[in-house]
Amino acid sequence: MRKYFVLDTNVLLHNADSITSFSDNYVVLPMSVIEELDKFKSRSDELGRNARKVIRDLDHLRCRGRLADGVEMENGGILKIFTEGEDIICPGLNMKVPDNRILAVAHTLFKKGEKVIFVSKDINARLKADALGIDVMDFEKQKVNFDELYSGYREIQVPGALIDTLYEKREVETEGLNLLPNEFVLLQDEADAKHTALTRAVNDKKLIRMNPQYDSAWHIRSRSKEQRMCLELLLDPGVEIVTLVGQAGTGKTLLALAAALEEVLINKRYEKILVSRPIIPLGKDLGYMPGDKDEKLAHWMQPIFDNLNFLMGTGLPTKNRHEDESLRHKTEKLLRDHVVEMEALTYIRGRSISGQFVIVDEAQNLTPHEVKTIISRAGEGTKMVLTGDPYQIDNPYLDSSSNGLTYTVERLKELAIHGHITLRKSERSQLAGVAADYL
């Protein structure tokens, strides 16, 4: 028996290919969904692009037959646009509300005896559908199990002789560990817990010692073994894309910027640093900002400026106003000389970025498709670093399991050009650590 998947508008806006994700079943789009897509199609953001793609795909299917009668898709499923007539009634719901009319379509099919599943990313809509007796589900494609997210690091106990061999030869062969490329392993002596060695996997069997050249970046040294692993990945030119996941204060952005300055100004491996982050406000939006693009971006990029000012100085609180102004002038010089460039993600689409150290901060607020778009901009000699905290997501259509950052971690973890670390300890301050742990 074929199932009827009734899709909410937010599913199509989240993933434009969602209509082809239910093979051998009916995909039902209520007319209210088409009307809502029409409202989004003129927008210049990701929601607008997805709306336009869905509309184009529907128009292509229309050439095969009447959508109201159902049109067979290439995956064996049948897409149908359901016209909401006077018979579409659902007791207890106001039919003037588009979301309720969409639910009413699912309820009508359910009352006809069909196997109906209502698919929505809106929790409240799923609750209402469940109250009507309809099976519900979130759109699961491009989702990962966040509770089992790859951390990039593990600890194992081994004979002490193996650790001695590692220190002597700088590398060892192992069996049965099924290591991933660039995965970090802390070897711990079975007989002596203090006899340890921090290693990095080259392949599924071979472990090597950490490179001493990567102990620090721009006079910044790691405060934990996790931060040391970050520096190893950030400073290794063979690792072309790095993902850093961690709560506020774990040092993700600071380490990425320190490594970028080291690689651009000292090692001369890259031409410049490109920093970008999604423009999503915390709390109520401030509205339109005055000034040109750079002046508008300055408000959103203030966390980047804070880290650059820290790196330009000693990292200690400034003693007077003149020292503070000196640090600000150094940061402004980096921008004037185009050593560091700030860019809104809106303007990255269509670009080809070569020979640059690219940092995408707050990547947890990006969809998997947006992350794919950004990474695909990388040209020859470019390194990409994605940082973010999946516990602090401001995008209403994303959660810790469906955002682009965690999706990228899981999809790329088996590639040798990718490295990942999950940072768990806040190093910003004792107070910041308390906030991360208790609030």
N, C-alpha and C positions, 0 to 999 in steps of 0.2 A: 504494500500500500504506500503510494507516494505521500510525502509530507508536504504541507503548505507552510512555507516560511514567509511570514509577513514582516517586512523590514521597515523599521523606523527610519526617519530622515537622517538622524545622527549617525546611523551605521554607514550610509552612503557618503556622508560628509567626512567620516573618519577614514574610509577606505573606498575609493572609487571602483575597485574591482570586486566589491563584496557581492554584487549580483551574480557573479560567476562562481561563487564559493559553495554552492549547494547543489552538487551534481545529482542528476536523476530525480530531482524533486521540483515542486512548483515554487517559484519565487514570486511573491505577490507584493506589488507596490500600490497602495491606495492612492487615489487621485490627490488627496491632501499632501502626500509626499512629493508629487510632481509640482504642486503649487509652491511648496516650501523650497524646493530646489530652484525654482524660478526667482525667488527672493535672494538667494545666495549667489546666483551665477555671475552677477556684475562685480562681486568683490574681488580684490586683487590678492587676497591671502590664500592659504592652502585650502580653506573651506570653499572659496570661490572656484579654485581650479578643480577640485574634486566634483563640485556641482556641475561644472561645464563638461567634464569628462563623462559623467554618468548620463547627462542629457544627450551627448553625442553618441554614446553607446546605445542608448534607447532608440535614437533616430536610425541607427544602423540596423537594429533588430526590426524596426518598423518596416523596412524594405522586404522582410521575409514573410510578413503577414500582419494581421490585425492584432495589436497588442491587447486589446480588450478580450479577444478570444484565446490568447496565449500563443506565444511564439517559441519554438524550440531553439535552444542555444547550442553552441558547439560542444559543451560539456554534457549534453544529454538532458539537462534541465529545461524547464519551461517557464518563461517569464510572462507574467500577466499583470496588466494594470487594471485595478478594480475600481470601477466607477461607483461612487457613493450615491445611491438613490434614496428614495423615501423609505425603502425597506431596511435600510441600515440604521437600526436603532439599538441602543444599549441602555437598559434601565439604570438610572442613577448617574449618568454622565451627561454633561452639557455638550450638545452636538455643535455648538458654536466654536468650541475649542478644537483646533486642528489635531492635537495629540489624541483627543477623545474620539475623533472621527476615525483616526488610524486604528485605535483600539477596537472601535465598533466593527470595522471590517474583519478583524481577526475573530471577534466574538460571533459575527454572523456566520463565518465559515465553520466555526466551532459548533454552533447550533445545528448546522446542516450535517453534522456527523463526520466532518473531515478531521484528519490528524493535523492540528494547527500548532505551530511554534512561533511565538512572537519574539523577534530579535531586536533588541534595543540596547544602547549604551546609557540610557537614562534610567537610573535605578528606580525613580518614582514611577515611571511608566511601566517598568517590569512588575512593581508591586501591585499596581492597579490591574494589570493583566492577570497576575496570579490570583487576585481576589475574584476575578471573573471566571476562574477555573481553567485558564489557558496556560499551557506550558510556555515557559519563558527561558531565554538564554541571552547572555552577553555575546557580542561578536568576538569569537575566540581566535580568529586568524591573526597572525603577527603578535601573539601574546606568549609570554614566557612565565614559568613558575618562579616568581621572585624569591620565594622562600628557599629555593634550591639554586639560586643564581651562582654561576661560576665565580669563584672568589679570586682565582689566579694564584692561589697559595695553599700549601698543605704542609703538615708536619708528619714525619714518619720516624720510627725507631729502627736503627740499624746497628750492626756490630761496630765496635769502636775502630776495628781495623779498616773498615771502609772509609771512615772519616779521615784516618791517617793517610790512606792512599790518595784521597782527594787533595789534601794539603800538599802532598808530595808531587803529584802529577797534574794537579789543577783540574782533573776530570776523572769521572768514573762511569762504568757501565752498570746498569741495574736491570732487573728482570721483574716482570709482572706488575709494574706500577701504572702502565698505560698513561704515561705523561703526555700533556699537551704542549705544543711549542710555546716557549717563553713562560711556562709555568714555574713558579718558584717553590722550592722544597727545602724545608729546614730539617736537616739530618741530625738526629739526636742519638747519642750513644745509649745503648740498652742498659749499660752498667753504670754510666755516669751522666746524669742529666745535664751537667754543665759542659760536657764535651760535645759541642755542636758545630755545624757548618751550614751556612746559608748558600744555597745553590740555585742554579737556573737550568731548566731543561732545554736542550738543543733539539731533541726529538723524543720519541716515546721511551727511549732507553738511556740516553746519554745525559749526564749532569755535569755542569761546569761551575767553577767558583765565580763569585761576583767579580766584575772588573773593577780594580782599584781606581781606575781613571774616572769612574762614575760616582765616586764617594760624595762629591759636592758639586754644586752648580751656582755660579755667581755669588760665591762666599756663603752660600746657604748649605748647611749640612742637615742630614736627616735626624729626626728625633725619635724615630721608631724603625723597626725592621720593615714595616709596610712602606714608610716613606723612602727608605733605602731602595726598596724594590721599584718604586715609582721612578726614582732617579735613573736606575739601570735601564728602564724602558724608554724614558724621555730622552736620554743622552745617546742611546744606541741608534745610529743612522739606519741600521738594518731593520728596525721596527718602524714601519711607516705609519701605523695607526695605533694609538694608545687610548684606552678607555679607563677613566678613573671614577669610581663610584665611592661616595662617602658622605657622611653627615657634615653639617656646617662646622668649620673649624679644623677639619682633618688635614688641610693644607693642599688640597687638589689644585686650586687655581694658582696659589703662590709657587708651588713646585713647578707647575707647567710654565709660568712666566719666567722663573729663574732659569730653567733649562733652555727656554727660548732665547733669553739674553745671552747665555753662555754660548749657545750654538751659533747665533747670528753675529755677535760682537767679538767673541774670543776665537771660536773655532772656525768662523766664516763658512759654515756648511750651508747656510741658507741666506738668501738676500735680505729678507725682512720678516717681521712678525705680523701676522694678521689675526686680530682678536674679534670675535663676534659672540653675540648672545641673543636669545629670543627677547623680544620687547613685550613682556607680559608683566603688568604691574602687580604688586602685592597690595591687596586692598582696593579701594576705589581709585579708578583711573584719574589722573590729574588733567586729562584733556589735552588739547593741542599745545605743543611747546613752541615758543618763539625761536627765530633764528634759522640758519641754514642747516644742512644735514649734520655737519659736525657738531654744531651747537646743540641740536636736538639729541644727538647720540650721547653727548657728554653726561646728561642726566642718568641715562640708563647704564653707562659704562663706568660710573663712579666706583663700583667695587674693583674694577680693573685698575683705575687710577690709584686707589688706596694701596693695592698690592705693589704697583710700580714705585710709588713713593717709599714704601717700606724697603724695596730692593735697592733703590737708589741711595738710601742711607744705611745706617748700621743695623736697622731693625729695632733700635731703642727709641723711646719717646724723645722728641726734639726738646732742647733746653730753652730755646727762645724763638721768637718770630723769624729772625734772620735765617736760622737753620731750616725752618719750615719752608720759607720762600726759596731757599737754595735747592731743596729737594724737588719742589714744584717746578722750578726752572729746568732742572735736569730731565724731569719727565716730559715737560713741554718740548724740550729740544729733541727728544726721541721722536715725538710726533711731527715736529717741523721737518726733521731730516728724513721722515718716512721710514725710520727704522721700525717703528710700531705704527700700525694702521688699525683703526677701528672701523668695522663695517657692519651694517645691519644685514641680517639674514635675507631680508627682502631683496637686496641687490646682489646676492651671491649667485642666484639662478642664472645660468647662461654664461658665467665666467669660466675661464680656464686659469687655474692658479698654479703656477710653476715656481719651484725653488723657494718656497716659503714655509715657515713654521706656523701652522694654523691652529689656533685654540678656539674651540667652541664651548663656551661656558654655559652652565644651566641647560645642558642638553636634555635633561629629563623632561623639559617642556616641549620637546619636538616629537612629531610623529615618526614612525619608522620610514615613511616615504620622504619626509623632510630630511632626515639624516642621510638617506640614500642620495638625495639630490645634492646635499653638501659634499659628501665624500666623493661623489662622481665628478666634482669640480677639480679634484686634485690632478695636477699635471706632473711632469717629470721632476724629481727632486723635492717633492713637497711632503711634509710630515703633518699628519692630522692628530690632534689631541681633543678628545671629548670628555668633559667633566660634568658631574652633576650629582644631585642628591634625590633619589627616587622617593624619599619620604616628604619632599617639599615640591609638590607639583601644583602649578597654578593653572594649567590648561584644563578646562572643564571636561574635555573629551578623553583625557588620559589618566592612567593610574600607574602604580609601581610595576605592574606586569605588562602593560601595553605601550609604554613610552619608547621612543626611538633609542635611548641610551641603553637600557637593559636588553632590548631586542638585538642591538648591535653586538653587545657582549656575548650573547649566546650564539649568534649566527657566525661570528668570526673567530671564536675561541680555538678552532682547530687549524687556523692559518698561521704560517710562520711569520708573516709580516705584521701580525697583530699581537699586542700584549695588553693584559688587563690586571688591575689590582683593586680590590675593595678595601678601603681604609676605614678602620673602625674606631680609632681613638682620636678624640679632639685634642689638638695641640695649640689652639689659638690662645686659650687662657683657661684657668681653673673654672671661672664663671661660665665660659662658653661650653666647657665640658659638662658642667652641671646641667645646663639648659638642654644639651643634646641627650643626656642620659635620663633626666627626670621630668622634662616638660614635653 
